[in-house]
Amino acid sequence: MTEPLLSVRNLRLDIPTGGGTLHAVRGIDFDLNRGETLCIVGESGSGKSLTSLALMGLLGKSINRRADRMTFDGTELTTASQSQMRKLRGARMAMIFQEPMTSLNPAYTIGDQLAEALLLHRKVSRQQARDRAIELLEKVGITAAESRLSQYPHQLSGGLRQRVMIAMALMCEPELIIADEPTTALDVTIQAQILRLLHDLGREMNMAVILITHDLGVVARVADKVAVMYAGELVETGPVADIFNAPSHPYTRGLLRCIPLPGKTDRGAKLGTIPGIVPSLVGEVEGCVFRTRCPHAVAECRGDIPKREDGNHAFRCIFPDGKRHSEKELTV
Ligand SMILES: Nc1ncnc2c1ncn2[C@@H]1O[C@H](COP(=O)(O)OP(=O)(O)OP(=O)(O)O)[C@@H](O)[C@H]1O
C-alpha cells in the first residue's frame, strides 16, 4: 500500500489563557491520499481552522502544537524548520482563505501577484510565469484572462477575486491544497461553482484537497472522505457514502437530521442546530465530548470512550452502533 500524502496522529493544540489551558484540538487522527478530497465539518469553534493552520505551520506563537506524527510526503512537519516550512508552503502545499482580500495585495496587479507565486519557488522566466498565470486564470473560468493581468484586486468582483486566489494557490501545482470556507463571502450559486471547480482541479492535477465548509450539500457532492469535528475531537471519519448513508456518531446524525433528507441534501443546506451548548474547552473533558447534548447519554459516557473502526470508517462512542437503531425505532 502506498503511504498517504498526509498522515496525522494525535494532533493536539493547546492555548494558554488566563483561566487555564484551552485544549482547542484534542488528539485527532486522519490520513489523506493524493487526488482525494477531505471535507472537515463541524460547528463554529470546533477546531477546524486551527487544524488547517497547524498543518501549514501558520499557527500563532501562543499556540502549542504536539503530535505523535504529522507527515507530509514523509517529512515530519512538527520538527520541520521555518525555512523547510517556507519551501513547502506555496510550492507543495497551499491554502485558500475565507477572505481573498487578506491574501491579495491591493497594491499589485493580478499578473504580478500570480507570477510572484511561481518566481519565488521555481526557476522560470517572467514570460513563463506570465504564460502560466494566463493558463491558470483560464482554468479557473476567468474570461479575457490576459487583460485581467494588468488589473488590481479592487477592480474585480468577489467571485473573480476568489477565482484569482485559487489560481494563485495552484501556480506551483501544489500536492496539497487547504481551503478554509473559501466561499462564505460569495452568493450560493457562485459558491457551488467554485467548490466544484476546486474539486475538479484536484482530480485533474492529482492534488489532495482539504475543504472546510458548513455546507453539507457541497460535502455530499465533492467529498471523498468526511471528518466530523466536535469540541476539538474528530468524532467520526469515513468515506462520504458511509457518513451520509450510515452515520454512526449521534452528533453526525444530529447534523444530518437538520437538513432535508430525500436525495440526502439540497444545495446550500446548512448545518442545523442541536439543543445544548458545547462543553468548555478549558481543562480536560470527562468522557465523551458530546455527552452533555447526546439524547442517548448514560453514566458510562463519563468513562473511556472506545474508537470503533470498520475499514476506513471510524467513530467514538460507547455504543457499538452509536444507538443508530434505537433512533430509527423512535422515529417510526
Ligand atoms: N489565538 C487564539 N486564542 C485563544 N483562543 C483561540 C485562538 N484561536 C482559536 N481559539 C479558540 O480555539 C477554538 C477553535 O477555533 P477554530 O478557529 O479552529 O474553530 P473553527 O471550527 O474553525 O470555527 P469556525 O467554523 O467559526 O471558523 C475556538 O474555541 C476558538 O475560540
The ligand as an ORCA input file, in Angstrom:
! r2SCAN-3c Opt
* xyz 0 1
  N      -5.475     32.733     19.213
  C      -6.428     32.174     19.936
  N      -6.518     32.441     21.277
  C      -7.465     31.875     22.032
  N      -8.382     31.008     21.574
  C      -8.359     30.705     20.274
  C      -7.382     31.284     19.375
  N      -7.615     30.777     18.137
  C      -8.673     29.949     18.250
  N      -9.122     29.894     19.517
  C     -10.212     29.064     20.038
  O      -9.962     27.724     19.618
  C     -11.167     27.068     19.281
  C     -11.097     26.510     17.864
  O     -11.054     27.587     16.933
  P     -11.148     27.386     15.347
  O     -10.999     28.741     14.733
  O     -10.188     26.351     14.912
  O     -12.640     26.862     15.150
  P     -13.440     26.587     13.794
  O     -14.012     25.223     13.933
  O     -12.564     26.816     12.612
  O     -14.588     27.668     13.839
  P     -15.301     28.479     12.625
  O     -16.167     27.492     11.907
  O     -16.086     29.529     13.341
  O     -14.202     29.047     11.769
  C     -12.274     28.088     19.494
  O     -12.806     27.861     20.780
  C     -11.563     29.410     19.422
  O     -12.248     30.385     20.177
*
